[in-house]
Amino acid sequence: TLMMSIKLENQVLPSHTALEKVVWTKPHTLQNKVVAFQTTRLSPLPFSAMSSKSPYNYFNLGLHVEDVATTVKQNRDALLSFLPENTSIQWLDQVHGNHVHEVTKVSTQAVVADAAISRQKHSALAIMTADCLPILLSDEQGEVIAAIHGGWRPLASAIIENTIDKMQITPSKVFAWLGPCIGPNKFEIGKEVKIKFCEQSPFLEAAFTPKSQDESQDKNQPEKYLANLQMIASLQLKSLGVQQIQSLPECTYSLGDKYYSYRSEPVTGRMASIICLK
């Protein structure tokens, strides 16, 4: 079976993972042609006085969260040491939509989109998250890659389908990796969100669990559900014909010492999921 596996690499601060590398083990062409990894809130470099300070400790990559801009840019520059030489990173201005941008040349300006694809070597694609689901894709030959910001709104607006369409490859040839996000026991949504997904397809019903009310709660309050973002994305991928799906099922909300979580801390940093062709 063609599979993808995750290799955890400890580089700083004992007992914590600073970078989670996506290691494409089969087919071997991917291992030789694709580099991908997920950052955490911990720095992958030796601790520096220039690391992001509280509440952004330590490796914030978001310029839009009121952290010190020069520190964020230094953090972003540090990522280049983990990528092939002469690689540039294309950052996105994510707006929770379903637009997919094709990167033919990296721009120093963030591109307004919630997914990006590339066929160019040394053009890295970056998705920022702090509870939303990062999704990385590649074809089995390592010729086209994609990165998707899988918040519930983009997922409900066919962002995965739009991305695979733009990649112009047969879905059965796609390899997908689903990164850490807010987990199914913490992601509370309203009934209207569940309806939006289930109107698309009844099989998505399985990704939602009614949130039980205790005796002290007002029975007239709107219905609430717990949603499983990784299951939603996985079911959508499978419905499109993608079968090679690997995930890192860690909850960003529950693991606050390792990941940023916007729902847990509204003022916080952002992580990045990055993929590029060598």
Accessible surface in RSA format (square Angstrom, percent):
REM  Atomic radii and reference values for relative SASA: ProtOr
REM  Chains: A
REM  Algorithm: Lee & Richards
REM  Probe-radius: 1.40
REM  Slices: 20
REM RES _ NUM      All-atoms   Total-Side   Main-Chain    Non-polar    All polar
REM                ABS   REL    ABS   REL    ABS   REL    ABS   REL    ABS   REL
RES THR A   1   136.06  96.8  74.57  75.6  61.48 146.5  51.67  69.4  84.38 127.6
RES LEU A   2    67.56  37.6  66.28  47.4   1.28   3.2  66.28  46.5   1.28   3.4
RES MET A   3    93.04  48.2  91.72  60.7   1.32   3.1  75.64  64.3  17.40  23.1
RES MET A   4     6.56   3.4   3.21   2.1   3.35   8.0   3.21   2.7   3.35   4.4
RES SER A   5    45.31  38.3  45.31  60.5   0.00   0.0  35.76  76.1   9.55  13.4
RES ILE A   6    37.35  21.3  10.72   8.0  26.63  64.2  10.82   7.8  26.53  72.0
RES LYS A   7   117.98  57.6 113.06  69.4   4.92  11.7  66.05  59.4  51.94  55.3
RES LEU A   8    89.76  50.0  65.86  47.1  23.90  60.1  65.86  46.2  23.90  64.3
RES GLU A   9    46.35  26.6  43.26  32.7   3.09   7.4  23.21  44.9  23.14  18.9
RES ASN A  10   109.65  75.6  80.57  77.9  29.08  70.0  24.31  58.5  85.34  82.5
RES GLN A  11    64.64  36.1  27.89  20.4  36.75  87.5  23.39  49.8  41.25  31.3
RES VAL A  12    24.82  16.3  12.65  11.4  12.17  29.3  21.97  19.1   2.84   7.7
RES LEU A  13    63.55  35.4  55.88  40.0   7.66  19.3  56.47  39.7   7.08  19.1
RES PRO A  14   125.34  91.3 105.74  96.4  19.60  71.3 118.98  98.2   6.36  39.5
RES SER A  15   109.42  92.5  58.75  78.4  50.67 116.7  59.20 126.1  50.23  70.4
RES HIS A  16    47.51  26.0  45.10  31.3   2.41   6.2  17.10  17.6  30.41  35.4
RES THR A  17    12.85   9.1  11.99  12.2   0.86   2.0   0.00   0.0  12.85  19.4
RES ALA A  18     0.00   0.0   0.00   0.0   0.00   0.0   0.00   0.0   0.00   0.0
RES LEU A  19     0.00   0.0   0.00   0.0   0.00   0.0   0.00   0.0   0.00   0.0
RES GLU A  20     0.28   0.2   0.18   0.1   0.10   0.2   0.14   0.3   0.13   0.1
RES LYS A  21    66.02  32.2  66.02  40.5   0.00   0.0  19.28  17.4  46.74  49.8
RES VAL A  22     5.93   3.9   0.00   0.0   5.93  14.3   0.00   0.0   5.93  16.1
RES VAL A  23    34.99  23.0  31.97  28.9   3.02   7.3  34.99  30.4   0.00   0.0
RES TRP A  24     2.37   0.9   1.29   0.6   1.07   2.5   1.33   0.7   1.04   1.7
RES THR A  25    45.98  32.7  45.70  46.3   0.28   0.7  38.27  51.4   7.71  11.7
RES LYS A  26   105.80  51.6 105.53  64.8   0.26   0.6  53.55  48.2  52.24  55.6
RES PRO A  27    30.78  22.4  26.31  24.0   4.47  16.2  30.78  25.4   0.00   0.0
RES HIS A  28   118.99  65.0 115.70  80.4   3.29   8.4  86.53  89.2  32.46  37.8
RES THR A  29    50.58  36.0  48.59  49.3   1.99   4.7  49.74  66.8   0.84   1.3
RES LEU A  30     0.00   0.0   0.00   0.0   0.00   0.0   0.00   0.0   0.00   0.0
RES GLN A  31    79.18  44.3  71.38  52.2   7.79  18.6  17.38  37.0  61.80  46.9
RES ASN A  32   100.78  69.5  87.14  84.2  13.64  32.8  22.38  53.9  78.40  75.8
RES LYS A  33    83.65  40.8  82.71  50.7   0.94   2.2  51.84  46.7  31.80  33.9
RES VAL A  34     6.33   4.2   0.00   0.0   6.33  15.2   0.00   0.0   6.33  17.2
RES VAL A  35    29.33  19.3  26.26  23.8   3.06   7.4  29.33  25.5   0.00   0.0
RES ALA A  36     3.30   3.0   0.00   0.0   3.30   7.5   0.00   0.0   3.30   8.7
RES PHE A  37     0.90   0.4   0.90   0.6   0.00   0.0   0.90   0.5   0.00   0.0
RES GLN A  38     0.07   0.0   0.07   0.1   0.00   0.0   0.00   0.0   0.07   0.1
RES THR A  39     0.00   0.0   0.00   0.0   0.00   0.0   0.00   0.0   0.00   0.0
RES THR A  40     0.00   0.0   0.00   0.0   0.00   0.0   0.00   0.0   0.00   0.0
RES ARG A  41    21.54   9.0  21.54  11.0   0.00   0.0   4.12   5.6  17.42  10.6
RES LEU A  42     4.37   2.4   4.37   3.1   0.00   0.0   4.37   3.1   0.00   0.0
RES SER A  43     8.41   7.1   7.96  10.6   0.44   1.0   2.31   4.9   6.09   8.5
RES PRO A  44     4.42   3.2   0.00   0.0   4.42  16.1   0.00   0.0   4.42  27.5
RES LEU A  45    62.29  34.7  62.13  44.5   0.16   0.4  62.29  43.7   0.00   0.0
RES PRO A  46   111.69  81.4 100.88  92.0  10.81  39.3 105.78  87.3   5.91  36.8
RES PHE A  47   124.58  62.3  95.65  59.2  28.93  75.3  95.82  58.1  28.76  82.3
RES SER A  48    44.12  37.3  37.89  50.6   6.24  14.4  31.63  67.4  12.49  17.5
RES ALA A  49    85.20  78.3  66.69 102.9  18.52  42.1  72.68 102.4  12.52  33.2
RES MET A  50    83.97  43.5  82.83  54.8   1.15   2.7  49.33  41.9  34.64  45.9
RES SER A  51     6.98   5.9   5.02   6.7   1.97   4.5   1.81   3.9   5.18   7.2
RES SER A  52     2.22   1.9   0.00   0.0   2.22   5.1   1.04   2.2   1.18   1.7
RES LYS A  53   126.53  61.7 123.58  75.8   2.95   7.0 110.19  99.2  16.34  17.4
RES SER A  54    89.16  75.3  65.98  88.1  23.18  53.4  35.77  76.2  53.40  74.8
RES PRO A  55    52.04  37.9  46.16  42.1   5.88  21.4  51.61  42.6   0.43   2.7
RES TYR A  56    19.03   8.9  19.03  10.8   0.00   0.0  12.50   9.4   6.53   8.0
RES ASN A  57    41.76  28.8  41.76  40.4   0.00   0.0   9.59  23.1  32.17  31.1
RES TYR A  58    63.96  29.9  63.81  36.3   0.15   0.4  23.29  17.5  40.67  50.1
RES PHE A  59     2.57   1.3   2.57   1.6   0.00   0.0   2.57   1.6   0.00   0.0
RES ASN A  60     0.00   0.0   0.00   0.0   0.00   0.0   0.00   0.0   0.00   0.0
RES LEU A  61     0.00   0.0   0.00   0.0   0.00   0.0   0.00   0.0   0.00   0.0
RES GLY A  62     0.06   0.1   0.00   N/A   0.06   0.1   0.00   0.0   0.06   0.1
RES LEU A  63    73.13  40.7  49.69  35.5  23.44  58.9  50.79  35.7  22.34  60.1
RES HIS A  64   117.32  64.1  83.95  58.4  33.36  85.4  78.96  81.4  38.35  44.6
RES VAL A  65    18.46  12.1   8.29   7.5  10.16  24.5  14.57  12.7   3.89  10.6
RES GLU A  66   162.08  93.1 127.71  96.6  34.36  81.8  52.87 102.3 109.20  89.2
RES ASP A  67    18.15  12.7   4.58   4.6  13.56  32.1   0.82   1.9  17.33  17.3
RES VAL A  68    94.52  62.2  87.48  79.2   7.04  17.0  94.19  81.8   0.32   0.9
RES ALA A  69    48.74  44.8  43.62  67.3   5.12  11.6  44.08  62.1   4.66  12.4
RES THR A  70    91.05  64.8  84.68  85.8   6.38  15.2  76.25 102.4  14.81  22.4
RES THR A  71    11.16   7.9  11.16  11.3   0.00   0.0   1.06   1.4  10.11  15.3
RES VAL A  72     0.14   0.1   0.14   0.1   0.00   0.0   0.14   0.1   0.00   0.0
RES LYS A  73   114.10  55.7 112.98  69.3   1.12   2.7  60.77  54.7  53.33  56.8
RES GLN A  74    69.99  39.1  65.15  47.6   4.84  11.5  33.43  71.2  36.56  27.7
RES ASN A  75     6.42   4.4   5.83   5.6   0.58   1.4   0.58   1.4   5.83   5.6
RES ARG A  76    32.83  13.8  31.20  15.9   1.63   3.9  12.43  17.0  20.40  12.4
RES ASP A  77    91.82  64.3  83.78  83.4   8.04  19.0  23.38  55.0  68.44  68.3
RES ALA A  78    14.80  13.6   4.31   6.7  10.49  23.9  14.51  20.4   0.29   0.8
RES LEU A  79     0.00   0.0   0.00   0.0   0.00   0.0   0.00   0.0   0.00   0.0
RES LEU A  80    72.28  40.3  63.95  45.8   8.33  20.9  64.18  45.1   8.09  21.8
RES SER A  81    85.94  72.6  44.46  59.3  41.48  95.6  55.31 117.8  30.63  42.9
RES PHE A  82    41.21  20.6  22.84  14.1  18.37  47.8  30.43  18.4  10.78  30.9
RES LEU A  83    14.15   7.9   0.00   0.0  14.15  35.6   2.17   1.5  11.98  32.2
RES PRO A  84    29.94  21.8  15.31  14.0  14.63  53.2  27.58  22.8   2.36  14.7
RES GLU A  85   144.60  83.0 125.64  95.0  18.97  45.2  52.70 101.9  91.91  75.0
RES ASN A  86   129.01  89.0  94.41  91.2  34.60  83.3  32.96  79.3  96.05  92.8
RES THR A  87    11.28   8.0   0.60   0.6  10.67  25.4   0.60   0.8  10.67  16.1
RES SER A  88    52.48  44.3  49.70  66.3   2.78   6.4  17.10  36.4  35.38  49.6
RES ILE A  89    17.18   9.8   4.83   3.6  12.35  29.8   4.83   3.5  12.35  33.5
RES GLN A  90     1.70   0.9   0.98   0.7   0.72   1.7   0.08   0.2   1.62   1.2
RES TRP A  91    26.21  10.5  25.51  12.3   0.70   1.6  17.84   9.5   8.37  13.6
RES LEU A  92     5.07   2.8   0.80   0.6   4.26  10.7   0.80   0.6   4.26  11.5
RES ASP A  93    67.34  47.2  62.68  62.4   4.65  11.0  13.83  32.5  53.51  53.4
RES GLN A  94    40.35  22.6  16.73  12.2  23.62  56.2   6.93  14.7  33.42  25.3
RES VAL A  95    84.22  55.4  59.39  53.8  24.83  59.8  65.13  56.6  19.08  51.8
RES HIS A  96    79.04  43.2  68.96  47.9  10.08  25.8  40.91  42.2  38.13  44.4
RES GLY A  97    23.99  29.6   0.00   N/A  23.99  29.6  23.99  65.8   0.00   0.0
RES ASN A  98    61.18  42.2  57.10  55.2   4.09   9.8   1.09   2.6  60.09  58.1
RES HIS A  99   100.95  55.2  95.66  66.5   5.29  13.5  67.69  69.8  33.26  38.7
RES VAL A 100     7.63   5.0   3.31   3.0   4.31  10.4   3.31   2.9   4.31  11.7
RES HIS A 101    52.16  28.5  51.22  35.6   0.94   2.4  32.37  33.4  19.79  23.0
RES GLU A 102    55.50  31.9  45.04  34.1  10.45  24.9  10.42  20.2  45.08  36.8
RES VAL A 103     0.61   0.4   0.07   0.1   0.54   1.3   0.21   0.2   0.40   1.1
RES THR A 104    93.48  66.5  76.91  78.0  16.57  39.5  48.48  65.1  45.00  68.0
RES LYS A 105   174.80  85.3 158.62  97.3  16.18  38.5 104.56  94.1  70.24  74.8
RES VAL A 106    33.80  22.2  14.44  13.1  19.36  46.6  14.44  12.5  19.36  52.5
RES SER A 107    45.85  38.7  36.24  48.4   9.61  22.1  28.68  61.1  17.16  24.0
RES THR A 108   141.06 100.3 102.26 103.7  38.80  92.5  89.28 119.9  51.78  78.3
RES GLN A 109   130.70  73.1 128.61  94.0   2.09   5.0  49.47 105.3  81.24  61.6
RES ALA A 110    55.47  51.0  29.71  45.9  25.76  58.6  29.96  42.2  25.52  67.6
RES VAL A 111    28.99  19.1  25.32  22.9   3.67   8.8  28.99  25.2   0.00   0.0
RES VAL A 112    87.31  57.5  77.02  69.7  10.30  24.8  77.02  66.9  10.30  27.9
RES ALA A 113     0.46   0.4   0.00   0.0   0.46   1.1   0.46   0.7   0.00   0.0
RES ASP A 114     0.68   0.5   0.63   0.6   0.05   0.1   0.00   0.0   0.68   0.7
RES ALA A 115     0.00   0.0   0.00   0.0   0.00   0.0   0.00   0.0   0.00   0.0
RES ALA A 116     1.94   1.8   1.94   3.0   0.00   0.0   1.94   2.7   0.00   0.0
RES ILE A 117     0.00   0.0   0.00   0.0   0.00   0.0   0.00   0.0   0.00   0.0
RES SER A 118     0.00   0.0   0.00   0.0   0.00   0.0   0.00   0.0   0.00   0.0
RES ARG A 119    88.01  37.0  68.42  34.9  19.59  46.6  41.54  56.8  46.46  28.2
RES GLN A 120    71.51  40.0  70.16  51.3   1.35   3.2   7.03  15.0  64.48  48.9
RES LYS A 121   144.82  70.7 127.44  78.2  17.38  41.4  70.57  63.5  74.25  79.1
RES HIS A 122    68.66  37.5  64.65  44.9   4.01  10.3  42.05  43.3  26.62  31.0
RES SER A 123     9.04   7.6   9.04  12.1   0.00   0.0   0.00   0.0   9.04  12.7
RES ALA A 124     0.00   0.0   0.00   0.0   0.00   0.0   0.00   0.0   0.00   0.0
RES LEU A 125     0.64   0.4   0.39   0.3   0.25   0.6   0.64   0.5   0.00   0.0
RES ALA A 126     2.08   1.9   0.00   0.0   2.08   4.7   0.00   0.0   2.08   5.5
RES ILE A 127     0.11   0.1   0.11   0.1   0.00   0.0   0.11   0.1   0.00   0.0
RES MET A 128    15.49   8.0  12.91   8.5   2.58   6.2  12.91  11.0   2.58   3.4
RES THR A 129     3.06   2.2   0.28   0.3   2.78   6.6   3.00   4.0   0.06   0.1
RES ALA A 130     6.83   6.3   1.37   2.1   5.47  12.4   2.09   2.9   4.75  12.6
RES ASP A 131    11.17   7.8  11.03  11.0   0.14   0.3  11.17  26.3   0.00   0.0
RES CYS A 132    29.16  22.1  27.35  30.5   1.80   4.2   1.47   3.7  27.69  29.9
RES LEU A 133     0.00   0.0   0.00   0.0   0.00   0.0   0.00   0.0   0.00   0.0
RES PRO A 134     0.08   0.1   0.08   0.1   0.00   0.0   0.08   0.1   0.00   0.0
RES ILE A 135     0.01   0.0   0.00   0.0   0.01   0.0   0.00   0.0   0.01   0.0
RES LEU A 136     0.02   0.0   0.02   0.0   0.00   0.0   0.02   0.0   0.00   0.0
RES LEU A 137     0.00   0.0   0.00   0.0   0.00   0.0   0.00   0.0   0.00   0.0
RES SER A 138     0.00   0.0   0.00   0.0   0.00   0.0   0.00   0.0   0.00   0.0
RES ASP A 139     9.03   6.3   9.03   9.0   0.00   0.0   2.06   4.8   6.97   7.0
RES GLU A 140    31.92  18.3  31.92  24.1   0.00   0.0   5.25  10.2  26.67  21.8
RES GLN A 141    82.10  45.9  82.10  60.0   0.00   0.0  27.02  57.5  55.08  41.8
RES GLY A 142     5.88   7.3   0.00   N/A   5.88   7.3   0.00   0.0   5.88  13.2
RES GLU A 143   105.20  60.4  96.99  73.4   8.21  19.6  32.14  62.2  73.07  59.7
RES VAL A 144     2.22   1.5   2.22   2.0   0.00   0.0   2.22   1.9   0.00   0.0
RES ILE A 145     0.00   0.0   0.00   0.0   0.00   0.0   0.00   0.0   0.00   0.0
RES ALA A 146     0.00   0.0   0.00   0.0   0.00   0.0   0.00   0.0   0.00   0.0
RES ALA A 147     0.26   0.2   0.26   0.4   0.00   0.0   0.26   0.4   0.00   0.0
RES ILE A 148     0.00   0.0   0.00   0.0   0.00   0.0   0.00   0.0   0.00   0.0
RES HIS A 149     5.44   3.0   5.44   3.8   0.00   0.0   0.87   0.9   4.57   5.3
RES GLY A 150     0.00   0.0   0.00   N/A   0.00   0.0   0.00   0.0   0.00   0.0
RES GLY A 151     0.72   0.9   0.00   N/A   0.72   0.9   0.72   2.0   0.00   0.0
RES TRP A 152    45.11  18.1  41.68  20.2   3.43   8.1  30.51  16.3  14.59  23.7
RES ARG A 153   123.04  51.7 121.56  62.0   1.48   3.5  31.00  42.4  92.04  55.8
RES PRO A 154     0.00   0.0   0.00   0.0   0.00   0.0   0.00   0.0   0.00   0.0
RES LEU A 155     0.33   0.2   0.00   0.0   0.33   0.8   0.06   0.0   0.27   0.7
RES ALA A 156    12.48  11.5   0.78   1.2  11.70  26.6   0.78   1.1  11.70  31.0
RES SER A 157    46.92  39.6  35.76  47.7  11.15  25.7  17.96  38.2  28.96  40.6
RES ALA A 158    39.77  36.6  31.18  48.1   8.59  19.5  39.77  56.0   0.00   0.0
RES ILE A 159     0.06   0.0   0.00   0.0   0.06   0.1   0.00   0.0   0.06   0.2
RES ILE A 160     2.93   1.7   2.40   1.8   0.53   1.3   2.40   1.7   0.53   1.5
RES GLU A 161    79.15  45.4  78.03  59.0   1.12   2.7  10.55  20.4  68.61  56.0
RES ASN A 162    49.27  34.0  44.10  42.6   5.16  12.4  11.76  28.3  37.50  36.2
RES THR A 163     0.00   0.0   0.00   0.0   0.00   0.0   0.00   0.0   0.00   0.0
RES ILE A 164     7.57   4.3   6.76   5.0   0.81   1.9   6.76   4.9   0.81   2.2
RES ASP A 165    92.87  65.1  76.53  76.2  16.34  38.6  30.23  71.2  62.64  62.5
RES LYS A 166    78.51  38.3  67.81  41.6  10.70  25.5  34.81  31.3  43.70  46.6
RES MET A 167     0.00   0.0   0.00   0.0   0.00   0.0   0.00   0.0   0.00   0.0
RES GLN A 168   145.86  81.6 111.38  81.4  34.48  82.1  36.24  77.1 109.62  83.1
RES ILE A 169    43.14  24.6  24.72  18.4  18.42  44.4  34.12  24.6   9.02  24.5
RES THR A 170    78.92  56.1  70.03  71.0   8.89  21.2  39.02  52.4  39.89  60.3
RES PRO A 171    37.49  27.3  37.49  34.2   0.00   0.0  37.49  31.0   0.00   0.0
RES SER A 172    66.47  56.2  50.33  67.2  16.14  37.2  38.37  81.7  28.10  39.4
RES LYS A 173    96.03  46.8  96.00  58.9   0.03   0.1  47.80  43.0  48.23  51.4
RES VAL A 174     0.03   0.0   0.00   0.0   0.03   0.1   0.00   0.0   0.03   0.1
RES PHE A 175     1.41   0.7   1.41   0.9   0.00   0.0   1.41   0.9   0.00   0.0
RES ALA A 176     0.05   0.0   0.00   0.0   0.05   0.1   0.00   0.0   0.05   0.1
RES TRP A 177     0.00   0.0   0.00   0.0   0.00   0.0   0.00   0.0   0.00   0.0
RES LEU A 178     2.27   1.3   2.27   1.6   0.00   0.0   2.27   1.6   0.00   0.0
RES GLY A 179     0.00   0.0   0.00   N/A   0.00   0.0   0.00   0.0   0.00   0.0
RES PRO A 180     0.17   0.1   0.00   0.0   0.17   0.6   0.00   0.0   0.17   1.0
RES CYS A 181     4.71   3.6   4.19   4.7   0.52   1.2   0.00   0.0   4.71   5.1
RES ILE A 182     2.74   1.6   2.13   1.6   0.61   1.5   2.13   1.5   0.61   1.7
RES GLY A 183     6.82   8.4   0.00   N/A   6.82   8.4   6.82  18.7   0.00   0.0
RES PRO A 184    64.47  47.0  60.29  55.0   4.18  15.2  60.29  49.8   4.18  26.0
RES ASN A 185   119.32  82.3 104.82 101.3  14.50  34.9  22.78  54.8  96.54  93.3
RES LYS A 186    92.30  45.0  77.81  47.7  14.49  34.5  28.24  25.4  64.05  68.2
RES PHE A 187    11.08   5.5  11.08   6.9   0.00   0.0  11.08   6.7   0.00   0.0
RES GLU A 188    58.81  33.8  53.78  40.7   5.03  12.0  14.40  27.9  44.40  36.3
RES ILE A 189     8.52   4.9   2.40   1.8   6.12  14.8   8.52   6.1   0.00   0.0
RES GLY A 190    10.04  12.4   0.00   N/A  10.04  12.4   4.97  13.6   5.07  11.4
RES LYS A 191    90.72  44.3  89.52  54.9   1.20   2.9  44.94  40.5  45.78  48.8
RES GLU A 192   115.98  66.6 109.29  82.7   6.69  15.9  64.64 125.0  51.34  41.9
RES VAL A 193     8.26   5.4   8.26   7.5   0.00   0.0   8.26   7.2   0.00   0.0
RES LYS A 194    27.50  13.4  27.50  16.9   0.00   0.0   3.79   3.4  23.71  25.3
RES ILE A 195    73.53  41.8  71.75  53.4   1.78   4.3  73.51  52.9   0.02   0.1
RES LYS A 196    98.09  47.9  93.13  57.1   4.96  11.8  42.21  38.0  55.89  59.5
RES PHE A 197     1.07   0.5   1.07   0.7   0.00   0.0   1.07   0.6   0.00   0.0
RES CYS A 198    25.30  19.1  16.02  17.9   9.28  21.8  16.40  41.6   8.90   9.6
RES GLU A 199   139.14  79.9 102.48  77.5  36.66  87.3  45.92  88.8  93.21  76.1
RES GLN A 200    85.64  47.9  46.85  34.2  38.79  92.3  39.40  83.9  46.24  35.1
RES SER A 201    18.60  15.7  18.17  24.3   0.43   1.0  12.72  27.1   5.88   8.2
RES PRO A 202   111.67  81.4 103.24  94.1   8.42  30.6 106.42  87.9   5.25  32.6
RES PHE A 203    87.36  43.7  70.91  43.9  16.45  42.8  83.05  50.3   4.31  12.3
RES LEU A 204     1.51   0.8   1.51   1.1   0.00   0.0   1.51   1.1   0.00   0.0
RES GLU A 205    87.10  50.0  85.21  64.5   1.90   4.5  43.75  84.6  43.36  35.4
RES ALA A 206    73.03  67.1  42.41  65.4  30.62  69.7  55.16  77.7  17.87  47.3
RES ALA A 207     3.44   3.2   0.00   0.0   3.44   7.8   1.66   2.3   1.78   4.7
RES PHE A 208    14.19   7.1   0.16   0.1  14.04  36.5   0.16   0.1  14.04  40.2
RES THR A 209    78.61  55.9  77.79  78.9   0.82   2.0  47.64  64.0  30.96  46.8
RES PRO A 210    94.55  68.9  84.14  76.7  10.41  37.8  84.14  69.5  10.41  64.7
RES LYS A 211    78.53  38.3  65.10  39.9  13.43  32.0  30.45  27.4  48.08  51.2
RES SER A 212   100.52  84.9  78.63 104.9  21.89  50.4  52.47 111.7  48.05  67.3
RES GLN A 213    72.85  40.7  45.90  33.5  26.95  64.2  20.86  44.4  51.99  39.4
RES ASP A 214    84.00  58.8  73.80  73.5  10.21  24.1  44.38 104.4  39.63  39.5
RES GLU A 215   161.15  92.5 139.15 105.3  22.00  52.4  67.99 131.5  93.16  76.1
RES SER A 216   105.97  89.5  63.62  84.9  42.34  97.5  58.27 124.1  47.70  66.8
RES GLN A 217    73.97  41.4  63.53  46.4  10.45  24.9  22.22  47.3  51.76  39.3
RES ASP A 218    73.13  51.2  58.99  58.7  14.15  33.4  31.79  74.8  41.34  41.2
RES LYS A 219   126.42  61.7 102.06  62.6  24.36  58.0  86.80  78.1  39.62  42.2
RES ASN A 220   137.73  95.0 107.17 103.6  30.56  73.6  29.50  71.0 108.24 104.6
RES GLN A 221   101.36  56.7  91.29  66.7  10.07  24.0  25.07  53.4  76.29  57.9
RES PRO A 222    92.39  67.3  79.30  72.3  13.09  47.6  90.89  75.0   1.50   9.3
RES GLU A 223    87.22  50.1  77.30  58.5   9.92  23.6  42.41  82.0  44.81  36.6
RES LYS A 224    89.52  43.7  82.32  50.5   7.20  17.1  37.18  33.5  52.34  55.8
RES TYR A 225    19.15   8.9  19.15  10.9   0.00   0.0   3.19   2.4  15.97  19.7
RES LEU A 226    33.24  18.5  31.00  22.2   2.23   5.6  31.02  21.8   2.22   6.0
RES ALA A 227     1.41   1.3   1.26   1.9   0.15   0.3   1.41   2.0   0.00   0.0
RES ASN A 228    30.82  21.3  30.62  29.6   0.20   0.5   4.75  11.4  26.06  25.2
RES LEU A 229     3.81   2.1   2.84   2.0   0.97   2.4   2.84   2.0   0.97   2.6
RES GLN A 230    23.95  13.4  23.28  17.0   0.68   1.6  15.68  33.4   8.28   6.3
RES MET A 231    72.22  37.4  66.45  44.0   5.77  13.7  70.05  59.6   2.17   2.9
RES ILE A 232     0.86   0.5   0.86   0.6   0.00   0.0   0.86   0.6   0.00   0.0
RES ALA A 233     0.00   0.0   0.00   0.0   0.00   0.0   0.00   0.0   0.00   0.0
RES SER A 234    21.24  17.9  21.24  28.3   0.00   0.0  11.81  25.1   9.43  13.2
RES LEU A 235    43.55  24.3  42.31  30.3   1.24   3.1  42.31  29.7   1.24   3.4
RES GLN A 236    20.16  11.3  20.10  14.7   0.06   0.1  14.86  31.6   5.29   4.0
RES LEU A 237     0.00   0.0   0.00   0.0   0.00   0.0   0.00   0.0   0.00   0.0
RES LYS A 238   102.25  49.9  91.42  56.1  10.83  25.8  40.10  36.1  62.16  66.2
RES SER A 239    70.94  59.9  27.26  36.4  43.69 100.6  28.77  61.3  42.18  59.1
RES LEU A 240    52.85  29.4  35.53  25.4  17.32  43.5  40.44  28.4  12.41  33.4
RES GLY A 241    27.73  34.2   0.00   N/A  27.73  34.2  25.07  68.8   2.66   6.0
RES VAL A 242     0.00   0.0   0.00   0.0   0.00   0.0   0.00   0.0   0.00   0.0
RES GLN A 243   111.43  62.3  92.84  67.9  18.59  44.3  42.79  91.1  68.64  52.1
RES GLN A 244    40.44  22.6  35.80  26.2   4.64  11.1   7.82  16.6  32.63  24.7
RES ILE A 245    38.18  21.7  10.31   7.7  27.87  67.2  10.95   7.9  27.23  73.9
RES GLN A 246    44.55  24.9  41.77  30.5   2.79   6.6   4.01   8.5  40.55  30.8
RES SER A 247    40.11  33.9  28.64  38.2  11.47  26.4   4.35   9.3  35.76  50.1
RES LEU A 248    17.63   9.8  17.63  12.6   0.00   0.0  17.63  12.4   0.00   0.0
RES PRO A 249   106.99  78.0  77.64  70.8  29.35 106.7  83.15  68.7  23.83 148.1
RES GLU A 250    46.04  26.4  39.60  30.0   6.44  15.3  15.92  30.8  30.12  24.6
RES CYS A 251    23.07  17.4  18.49  20.6   4.57  10.8  18.06  45.8   5.00   5.4
RES THR A 252     0.00   0.0   0.00   0.0   0.00   0.0   0.00   0.0   0.00   0.0
RES TYR A 253    75.76  35.4  68.12  38.8   7.63  19.9  23.90  18.0  51.86  63.9
RES SER A 254    65.59  55.4  32.64  43.6  32.94  75.9  31.27  66.6  34.31  48.1
RES LEU A 255    63.46  35.3  62.11  44.4   1.35   3.4  63.46  44.6   0.00   0.0
RES GLY A 256    30.15  37.2   0.00   N/A  30.15  37.2  20.35  55.9   9.80  21.9
RES ASP A 257    91.86  64.3  74.05  73.7  17.81  42.1  45.47 107.0  46.40  46.3
RES LYS A 258    23.20  11.3  23.20  14.2   0.00   0.0  14.17  12.8   9.03   9.6
RES TYR A 259     0.20   0.1   0.00   0.0   0.20   0.5   0.00   0.0   0.20   0.3
RES TYR A 260     0.00   0.0   0.00   0.0   0.00   0.0   0.00   0.0   0.00   0.0
RES SER A 261     0.95   0.8   0.79   1.1   0.15   0.4   0.79   1.7   0.15   0.2
RES TYR A 262   111.82  52.2 111.18  63.3   0.63   1.6  67.41  50.7  44.40  54.7
RES ARG A 263   109.31  45.9  82.18  41.9  27.14  64.6  31.09  42.5  78.22  47.4
RES SER A 264    50.82  42.9  25.22  33.7  25.60  59.0   2.53   5.4  48.29  67.7
RES GLU A 265    61.87  35.5  59.08  44.7   2.79   6.6  27.27  52.7  34.60  28.2
RES PRO A 266    94.75  69.1  83.06  75.7  11.69  42.5  83.06  68.6  11.69  72.7
RES VAL A 267    89.82  59.1  82.66  74.8   7.16  17.3  85.98  74.7   3.84  10.4
RES THR A 268     1.28   0.9   0.00   0.0   1.28   3.1   0.00   0.0   1.28   1.9
RES GLY A 269     0.00   0.0   0.00   N/A   0.00   0.0   0.00   0.0   0.00   0.0
RES ARG A 270    37.03  15.5  37.03  18.9   0.00   0.0   2.56   3.5  34.47  20.9
RES MET A 271     0.11   0.1   0.11   0.1   0.00   0.0   0.11   0.1   0.00   0.0
RES ALA A 272     0.00   0.0   0.00   0.0   0.00   0.0   0.00   0.0   0.00   0.0
RES SER A 273     0.00   0.0   0.00   0.0   0.00   0.0   0.00   0.0   0.00   0.0
RES ILE A 274     0.00   0.0   0.00   0.0   0.00   0.0   0.00   0.0   0.00   0.0
RES ILE A 275     0.00   0.0   0.00   0.0   0.00   0.0   0.00   0.0   0.00   0.0
RES CYS A 276     0.00   0.0   0.00   0.0   0.00   0.0   0.00   0.0   0.00   0.0
RES LEU A 277     6.57   3.7   6.57   4.7   0.00   0.0   6.57   4.6   0.00   0.0
RES LYS A 278    85.33  41.6  74.27  45.6  11.07  26.3  45.31  40.8  40.03  42.6
END  Absolute sums over single chains surface
CHAIN  1 A    12615.9      10449.5       2166.4       6819.2       5796.7
END  Absolute sums over all chains
TOTAL         12615.9      10449.5       2166.4       6819.2       5796.7
